[in-house]
């Protein structure tokens, strides 16, 4: 069962959360982040209209940004977070 709480977010996970907040709204708080059994930080993103367009695994997205799998913030926004 996922653990809800701000156990800890790395700086790179928090940076991804900030991008989510900028694109979808401040209702996507650290308190909405949960940790999987594999200790990965994730969030069911909430749009301002109340829908949940995407689930974001902050741990994976942060790692892929760091290793170049995701080339930059624009690709992250467009391809992974569905922000236009």
C-alpha positions in Angstrom: 0.0 0.0 0.0 1.4 3.4 -0.9 2.6 5.7 1.9 1.2 9.2 1.8 3.4 11.8 3.5 6.3 14.1 2.6 8.8 11.4 3.7 11.4 13.1 1.6 11.7 14.4 -1.9 15.1 14.7 -3.5 15.9 18.1 -5.1 15.4 16.7 -8.6 12.0 15.1 -7.6 10.9 18.4 -6.1 12.0 20.1 -9.4 9.6 17.9 -11.3 6.8 18.6 -8.8 7.4 22.3 -9.4 7.0 21.9 -13.1 3.7 20.0 -12.4 2.6 22.8 -10.2 3.4 25.5 -12.8 1.5 23.6 -15.5 -1.4 22.1 -13.6 -1.7 24.3 -10.5 -0.7 24.6 -6.9 -3.3 22.0 -5.8 -0.5 19.5 -6.6 1.2 19.7 -3.3 3.9 17.6 -1.6 1.2 16.3 0.6 -0.4 14.6 -2.5 2.9 12.8 -3.2 2.9 9.1 -2.2 5.7 6.6 -2.0 5.4 3.2 -3.7 6.5 -0.1 -2.2 9.7 0.4 -4.2 10.1 3.8 -2.4 9.5 5.8 -5.6 7.8 9.2 -5.2 4.6 9.6 -7.4 1.6 11.8 -7.7 -1.8 11.6 -9.3 -1.7 15.0 -11.0 -4.9 17.1 -10.6 -5.8 19.7 -13.2 -7.5 22.9 -12.0 -10.8 21.6 -13.5 -10.7 18.5 -11.2 -9.6 15.9 -13.7 -6.6 13.7 -13.2 -4.8 13.7 -16.6 -1.7 11.8 -15.6 0.1 9.9 -12.9 3.7 11.1 -12.6 6.4 9.0 -11.1 8.6 11.8 -9.8 11.6 9.5 -9.1 11.7 8.1 -12.6 11.1 11.4 -14.3 13.9 13.0 -12.2 16.3 10.2 -13.1 15.5 10.3 -16.8 16.1 14.1 -16.8 19.4 13.6 -15.1 20.7 10.9 -17.4 19.5 12.5 -20.6 16.7 10.1 -21.5 14.4 13.1 -21.3 16.3 15.8 -23.2 15.0 18.8 -21.2 12.1 20.5 -19.6 10.2 21.0 -22.8 10.2 17.3 -23.6 9.2 16.5 -20.0 6.3 18.9 -20.2 5.1 17.8 -23.7 5.7 14.1 -23.8 5.6 13.0 -20.2 3.3 15.4 -18.4 1.0 16.2 -21.3 1.4 20.0 -20.9 1.1 21.9 -24.2 
